[in-house]
Amino acid sequence: MTAPRNDLPTIEDESRPFWDAAKQGRFLIARCNACGRAHHYPRPFCPFCWSEDVAWEDASGRATLYTHSTVYVNDLAPFREALPYVAAVVDLDEGPRVMTQLIDCPPDELRIGMPLTVAFRELTDEVTAPVFRPAG
């Protein structure tokens, strides 16, 4: 018997454009047409002014490392097989702060404020998730 996947998102109608774009190698954010502010995670309203007049836009894919933690213990599949890994919070150039995973960099080389760029990790044939790596 295979353990259930704990790393897969629940994809709803409101977030489907985000996940479809990620599968194509594009990172989407939402921008409020009422107040002009960008936000992320995918949702059908603005968390700042509560307007429902929001639209998807392609993000640049550039970010800055805000904070991170190296995870050495996680008993949930499939995280257990990926140990150690780096969980992080990054600031997108467009403004939103995003939780993510960092790849392609040893934890001891990570520095707060370092520039990052988006990459995409295929989790299943149907789901691809954005992750980040050092820029350059």
C-alpha positions as CSV (number, residue, x, y, z in Angstrom):
1,M,0.0,0.0,0.0
2,T,1.3,3.4,-1.0
3,A,1.3,6.3,1.5
4,P,-1.0,9.2,0.6
5,R,0.6,12.3,-1.0
6,N,0.7,15.2,1.4
7,D,2.4,17.6,-1.0
8,L,-0.4,18.0,-3.5
9,P,-2.6,21.1,-3.6
10,T,-6.4,21.1,-3.7
11,I,-7.1,22.6,-7.0
12,E,-10.4,24.5,-7.1
13,D,-12.0,26.4,-9.9
14,E,-10.7,29.7,-8.5
15,S,-7.1,28.5,-8.4
16,R,-7.1,26.4,-11.6
17,P,-5.6,29.2,-13.8
18,F,-2.6,29.3,-11.4
19,W,-1.9,25.6,-11.6
20,D,-2.5,25.4,-15.3
21,A,0.0,28.2,-15.9
22,A,2.5,26.4,-13.6
23,K,2.2,23.3,-15.7
24,Q,3.2,25.6,-18.7
25,G,6.2,27.0,-16.8
26,R,4.5,30.3,-15.9
27,F,4.1,31.8,-12.4
28,L,0.8,33.8,-12.0
29,I,-0.1,36.3,-9.4
30,A,-3.4,38.2,-9.0
31,R,-3.7,41.9,-9.2
32,C,-6.7,43.9,-7.9
33,N,-8.1,46.3,-10.5
34,A,-9.7,48.4,-7.7
35,C,-6.7,49.1,-5.5
36,G,-3.9,48.0,-7.9
37,R,-2.1,45.7,-5.3
38,A,-0.8,42.3,-6.3
39,H,-1.4,39.3,-4.1
40,H,-0.7,35.6,-3.8
41,Y,-2.0,32.8,-2.9
42,P,-4.7,32.3,-5.6
43,R,-8.1,33.6,-4.5
44,P,-11.0,35.4,-6.2
45,F,-10.9,38.6,-4.1
46,C,-8.4,41.2,-3.0
47,P,-7.1,40.6,0.6
48,F,-6.5,44.4,0.9
49,C,-9.7,46.0,-0.2
50,W,-12.0,42.9,-0.6
51,S,-12.8,43.8,-4.2
52,E,-13.7,40.8,-6.4
53,D,-12.3,42.7,-9.4
54,V,-9.0,40.8,-9.7
55,A,-7.2,39.6,-12.7
56,W,-4.4,37.1,-13.3
57,E,-1.0,38.3,-14.6
58,D,2.3,36.7,-15.3
59,A,4.9,37.4,-12.6
60,S,8.5,38.1,-13.5
61,G,9.7,35.0,-11.6
62,R,12.2,37.1,-9.7
63,A,12.2,37.1,-5.9
64,T,14.4,37.8,-2.9
65,L,15.0,35.4,0.0
66,Y,13.1,36.6,3.1
67,T,13.7,33.7,5.4
68,H,14.4,29.9,5.3
69,S,14.7,26.8,7.4
70,T,16.4,23.5,6.5
71,V,14.0,20.6,7.3
72,Y,15.9,17.5,8.6
73,V,12.9,15.6,10.0
74,N,9.5,15.0,8.3
75,D,7.8,11.7,8.5
76,L,5.2,12.4,5.9
77,A,5.5,11.0,2.4
78,P,6.9,12.2,0.1
79,F,8.8,14.7,2.2
80,R,10.6,11.9,4.1
81,E,12.3,10.9,0.8
82,A,13.5,14.5,0.1
83,L,15.2,15.2,3.4
84,P,16.9,17.5,4.0
85,Y,15.1,20.2,2.1
86,V,14.8,24.0,2.4
87,A,11.4,25.6,3.2
88,A,11.4,29.3,2.5
89,V,9.5,32.5,2.3
90,V,10.4,34.8,-0.6
91,D,9.4,38.3,-1.6
92,L,8.3,38.4,-5.3
93,D,9.5,41.5,-7.2
94,E,5.8,42.3,-7.7
95,G,5.4,42.6,-3.9
96,P,3.6,39.4,-2.6
97,R,5.4,37.2,0.0
98,V,5.3,33.5,-0.9
99,M,6.0,30.3,0.9
100,T,8.0,27.9,-1.3
101,Q,10.8,25.4,-1.4
102,L,14.4,26.3,-2.4
103,I,16.4,24.0,-4.7
104,D,19.9,23.8,-6.2
105,C,21.7,25.5,-3.4
106,P,23.3,24.0,-0.3
107,P,21.7,25.4,2.9
108,D,25.0,26.9,4.1
109,E,25.2,29.0,1.0
110,L,21.8,30.6,1.5
111,R,21.8,34.3,2.5
112,I,18.8,36.5,3.4
113,G,18.3,39.0,0.6
114,M,19.8,36.8,-2.1
115,P,18.2,37.0,-5.5
116,L,16.1,34.0,-6.6
117,T,14.3,32.9,-9.7
118,V,11.3,30.6,-10.1
119,A,11.7,27.0,-11.3
120,F,9.0,24.4,-11.7
121,R,8.9,20.9,-10.2
122,E,6.5,18.3,-11.6
123,L,4.8,16.6,-8.7
124,T,2.5,14.4,-10.8
125,D,1.5,14.2,-14.4
126,E,-1.3,16.7,-13.6
127,V,0.4,19.0,-11.0
128,T,3.5,21.2,-11.3
129,A,4.6,23.4,-8.4
130,P,6.7,26.5,-8.5
131,V,9.9,26.4,-6.4
132,F,12.8,28.8,-6.3
133,R,16.6,28.6,-6.9
134,P,19.4,31.1,-6.7
135,A,19.3,33.6,-9.7
136,G,22.2,33.5,-12.2
